[in-house]
Amino acid sequence: MTFRDDVTRSGGNARKSGGGGRGMAVGGGIGGLLLVGLFLLLGGNPAEIDQVLGGDQTQIESGESTGAGDFDHCQTGADANASDDCRLYYTSFSVNEMWQTLLPAQAGIEYTEPTLTLFKNSTQTGCGFASASTGPFYCPSDQDAYFDLTFFDQMRQFGAENAPLAQMYIVAHEYGHHVQNLEGTLGLSNYNDPGADSNAVKIELQADCYAGIWANHSSEGPDPLLQPITESELDSALLAASAVGDDNIQQRSGGDVNPESWTHGSSQQRKDAFLAGYNTGQMSACDFLGRGVYNDA
């Protein structure tokens, strides 16, 4: 997906956090680290890492957080097209601008922006300690979406391309969890009660669907940040959704496919959820919890 070269944004609720040391020590080797990242990629809690791997985690001191001045080099859409940090920064503007209009219209809820935090090595969050191996996640305690840029390279090992729209899809998904937090439904997700029909899976699929809604509306409005999505860009987002399906992760990790342990949904479910939002642009198409509270607008 391509930003318009001439668009500009600045400020915003964004920061960078630099960490020290070598990251977090967990059991399981590099395969374990990737599983941690993929567990937390779309909504997991850093405090629950030991439940995933059965290993110990060692906290190290994180660096100081800084402000939006760290994005001074992200002056235009052309900058966003050229570098990962600017791309995520500009994606946050695009997603926020959409939800500012759409959430009140379709759900009757006022939208407040989460914080975008980019970090390297390690950082402390409202949900606990996180390292580069943690991967992107949303923390409801501080309403902050955390991203380590090196994680996108790890996604390749699970079949996702490090394409721009794949990165944007992840941002939109994590911001979808923020929308659920505003709706009061995010807490229904319970990783201790997994399964293909669990609330954990329904919450994750809804966030995928919300990401699809953003993709639908991303090039609309009087001053859109993004050019219309192309077929190949859509394919890259669907590939990213497929890569983080529970069945795909289980298979690529050398295990059997076990739907009873799913927390995020299968590859097909995740693709279908994204397309439900993308094809309709309506929150009602994302009502996996069956609440019946959305207005088509």
Beta strands, then each sheet from edge to edge (+ up, - down):
strand 1: 14-19
strand 2: 62-65
strand 3: 115-120
strand 4: 122-125
strand 5: 128-131
strand 6: 137-139
strand 7: 144-148
sheet 1: 2+ 1- 3- 7- 6+
sheet 2: 4+ 5-
end
